[in-house]
Amino acid sequence: MVDVVVVGGGVAGAAVGALLGRMGIVTRVIDPNPEPLHDFRGEKLEGGQLELARRAGLDHAIRAVSTPVGTLWIARRGRVIDRRPDPQVDARYPDFVRAVRGEIGGSAALEVGKVASLRLSADTQRVSLVGGGEIQARLVVLATGLQPALAASVGLTREVLSPCHSVSVGFDVACPAGAFPFPALTWYSADIASRIAYLTLFPLDGPGGRVQRANLFVYRQLDDPWLRAVRERPLPVIQDALPGLADVIGPCSVVGPVHVRKADLTRTGASGVPGLVTVGDACGTSCPAAGTGLDKVLTDVLALARHAPTWLRSPGMSAEKVASYYEDSEKVRCDAWSLGRAWATRDHALGSTLRLRARRRLVAAAQGAVGRWRAVTR
Ligand SMILES: Cc1cc2nc3c(=O)[nH]c(=O)nc-3n(C[C@H](O)[C@H](O)[C@H](O)COP(=O)(O)OP(=O)(O)OC[C@H]3O[C@@H](n4cnc5c(N)ncnc54)[C@H](O)[C@@H]3O)c2cc1C
């Protein structure tokens, strides 16, 4: 019998393993992939996320595999209006996961396997593996990301708050001139008809590199013909929708595949279930355009690390006991903030009311003024 089985070794499950392992809690993290899969997920950690990673003791490992941006160029209304210092660090998602998995140690270990089913109770949890074998644990942490099957099998309901809330498009861009003229660039759409939130370009393989990653966030249905055109000819279609962009990025070409992912906003209700908690995307998803997924992941992990040691000190793992995790004030605040950001980012890009139009103009004017002041003082 172990203390905790973590199902899933993505960034959330791996971080739980790392933190509990340091606390001496006997933990097994189970994931079918010995090497993290190349999937399109969060590829940057921004200021607040780096602070959460620091609190979790994971920032050194994450920085070691990341490229720092240093300066971010911001474009609104068709031109670059600010070049601001930016703490963000960028890496491909599997590199983030590999870095966090590397922090699993002490009384925790990562094991290759796929969990087939769970039998939960207020006392002992039974975790069955595909191909045979069972692990008994006092607590199960479900960190299975977007895959709902295991959660559904133990009666957890996944509430879809906003289906296809946004669509993310990711691809690599190469600059034949040798290096891009900017360290990183975020380009906001000036036209609500484009249904684009923004395009962001950032280095993944060393600063000033020939290849940058491009992430585009749009509000369209997956079968929209415009998205089909983006899949086939990403740069011309995006440059057409974002006037001025082509002049700033210069001649460049797409290298490698174009990934298109839709994001539903979901929440998985897990209160009333004994012996189990959900973390990261398994607990609730976020909107990639709002960029709050890794805040949620790290906040969940820190909350769990605050509560789990107390639960394990006394017998049993009732639903009432684990409820303190879902009621954790920092987690409740972060979940609400993430949801609010998802709707606010969408409203900012699409809103046609007088108030939202005025707000967009005000944001662009304020950022332009700050940019001019920064340029003068520089
Ligand atoms: C396109 C896209 C762009 C994003 N961009 C950003 C961004 O810019 N900023 C940001 O903060 N967030 C972003 N996010 C959100 C962020 O990437 C996620 O919140 C985060 O990766 C969730 O991590 P996780 O560990 O919960 O899930 P995952 O990384 O999906 O991990 C789930 C793990 O569970 C394992 N698993 C599944 N089933 C089983 C099973 N039966 N047995 C054992 N293991 C199992 C899988 O193998 C996997 O390793 C983005 C998300 C997407 C989709």
The ligand as an SDF file (V2000), in Angstrom:
LIG
                    3D

 53 58  0  0  0  0  0  0  0  0999 V2000
   -3.3850   24.2700  -27.6630 C   0  0  0  0  0  0  0  0  0  0  0  0
   -3.1650   24.6340  -26.2190 C   0  0  0  0  0  0  0  0  0  0  0  0
   -2.4040   25.7460  -25.9070 C   0  0  0  0  0  0  0  0  0  0  0  0
   -2.2130   26.1020  -24.5720 C   0  0  0  0  0  0  0  0  0  0  0  0
   -1.4890   27.2300  -24.2680 N   0  0  0  0  0  0  0  0  0  0  0  0
   -1.3270   27.5990  -22.9890 C   0  0  0  0  0  0  0  0  0  0  0  0
   -0.5760   28.7670  -22.6410 C   0  0  0  0  0  0  0  0  0  0  0  0
   -0.0640   29.4820  -23.5020 O   0  0  0  0  0  0  0  0  0  0  0  0
   -0.4110   29.0630  -21.3150 N   0  0  0  0  0  0  0  0  0  0  0  0
   -0.9640   28.2840  -20.3370 C   0  0  0  0  0  0  0  0  0  0  0  0
   -0.8000   28.5980  -19.1630 O   0  0  0  0  0  0  0  0  0  0  0  0
   -1.6760   27.1660  -20.6310 N   0  0  0  0  0  0  0  0  0  0  0  0
   -1.8610   26.8080  -21.9190 C   0  0  0  0  0  0  0  0  0  0  0  0
   -2.5750   25.6720  -22.2110 N   0  0  0  0  0  0  0  0  0  0  0  0
   -3.1050   24.8470  -21.0980 C   0  0  0  0  0  0  0  0  0  0  0  0
   -2.0310   23.9230  -20.4950 C   0  0  0  0  0  0  0  0  0  0  0  0
   -1.2150   23.3950  -21.5200 O   0  0  0  0  0  0  0  0  0  0  0  0
   -2.7270   22.8010  -19.7360 C   0  0  0  0  0  0  0  0  0  0  0  0
   -3.5230   23.3730  -18.7300 O   0  0  0  0  0  0  0  0  0  0  0  0
   -1.7490   21.8230  -19.0910 C   0  0  0  0  0  0  0  0  0  0  0  0
   -0.8700   21.3100  -20.0510 O   0  0  0  0  0  0  0  0  0  0  0  0
   -2.5200   20.6840  -18.4050 C   0  0  0  0  0  0  0  0  0  0  0  0
   -1.6140   19.7330  -17.8990 O   0  0  0  0  0  0  0  0  0  0  0  0
   -2.1470   18.3510  -17.3040 P   0  0  0  0  0  0  0  0  0  0  0  0
   -0.9810   17.6900  -16.6920 O   0  0  0  0  0  0  0  0  0  0  0  0
   -3.3630   18.6020  -16.4950 O   0  0  0  0  0  0  0  0  0  0  0  0
   -2.6380   17.5240  -18.5820 O   0  0  0  0  0  0  0  0  0  0  0  0
   -1.7600   16.7540  -19.6990 P   0  0  0  0  0  0  0  0  0  0  0  0
   -0.5030   17.4390  -19.9730 O   0  0  0  0  0  0  0  0  0  0  0  0
   -2.7100   16.5040  -20.8250 O   0  0  0  0  0  0  0  0  0  0  0  0
   -1.3760   15.3710  -19.0130 O   0  0  0  0  0  0  0  0  0  0  0  0
   -2.2830   14.3040  -18.8840 C   0  0  0  0  0  0  0  0  0  0  0  0
   -1.4700   13.0380  -18.7460 C   0  0  0  0  0  0  0  0  0  0  0  0
   -2.3390   11.9850  -18.3320 O   0  0  0  0  0  0  0  0  0  0  0  0
   -1.9050   10.7920  -18.9450 C   0  0  0  0  0  0  0  0  0  0  0  0
   -3.0070    9.8330  -18.9210 N   0  0  0  0  0  0  0  0  0  0  0  0
   -4.2170    9.9490  -19.5110 C   0  0  0  0  0  0  0  0  0  0  0  0
   -4.9540    8.8570  -19.2600 N   0  0  0  0  0  0  0  0  0  0  0  0
   -4.1900    8.0260  -18.4880 C   0  0  0  0  0  0  0  0  0  0  0  0
   -4.4170    6.7470  -17.9130 C   0  0  0  0  0  0  0  0  0  0  0  0
   -5.5570    6.0610  -18.0710 N   0  0  0  0  0  0  0  0  0  0  0  0
   -3.4080    6.1860  -17.1640 N   0  0  0  0  0  0  0  0  0  0  0  0
   -2.2450    6.8650  -16.9710 C   0  0  0  0  0  0  0  0  0  0  0  0
   -1.9890    8.0810  -17.5000 N   0  0  0  0  0  0  0  0  0  0  0  0
   -2.9630    8.6540  -18.2530 C   0  0  0  0  0  0  0  0  0  0  0  0
   -1.4820   11.2460  -20.3500 C   0  0  0  0  0  0  0  0  0  0  0  0
   -0.5760   10.3240  -20.9420 O   0  0  0  0  0  0  0  0  0  0  0  0
   -0.8140   12.5970  -20.0480 C   0  0  0  0  0  0  0  0  0  0  0  0
    0.5740   12.4690  -19.8810 O   0  0  0  0  0  0  0  0  0  0  0  0
   -2.7920   25.3090  -23.5420 C   0  0  0  0  0  0  0  0  0  0  0  0
   -3.5430   24.1810  -23.8630 C   0  0  0  0  0  0  0  0  0  0  0  0
   -3.7380   23.8400  -25.1830 C   0  0  0  0  0  0  0  0  0  0  0  0
   -4.5660   22.6140  -25.5130 C   0  0  0  0  0  0  0  0  0  0  0  0
  1  2  1  0
  2  3  1  0
  2 52  2  0
  3  4  2  0
  4  5  1  0
  4 50  1  0
  5  6  2  0
  6  7  1  0
  6 13  1  0
  7  8  2  0
  7  9  1  0
  9 10  1  0
 10 11  2  0
 10 12  1  0
 12 13  2  0
 13 14  1  0
 14 15  1  0
 14 50  1  0
 15 16  1  0
 16 17  1  0
 16 18  1  0
 18 19  1  0
 18 20  1  0
 20 21  1  0
 20 22  1  0
 22 23  1  0
 23 24  1  0
 24 25  2  0
 24 26  1  0
 24 27  1  0
 27 28  1  0
 28 29  2  0
 28 30  1  0
 28 31  1  0
 31 32  1  0
 32 33  1  0
 33 34  1  0
 33 48  1  0
 34 35  1  0
 35 36  1  0
 35 46  1  0
 36 37  1  0
 36 45  1  0
 37 38  2  0
 38 39  1  0
 39 40  1  0
 39 45  2  0
 40 41  1  0
 40 42  2  0
 42 43  1  0
 43 44  2  0
 44 45  1  0
 46 47  1  0
 46 48  1  0
 48 49  1  0
 50 51  2  0
 51 52  1  0
 52 53  1  0
M  END
$$$$
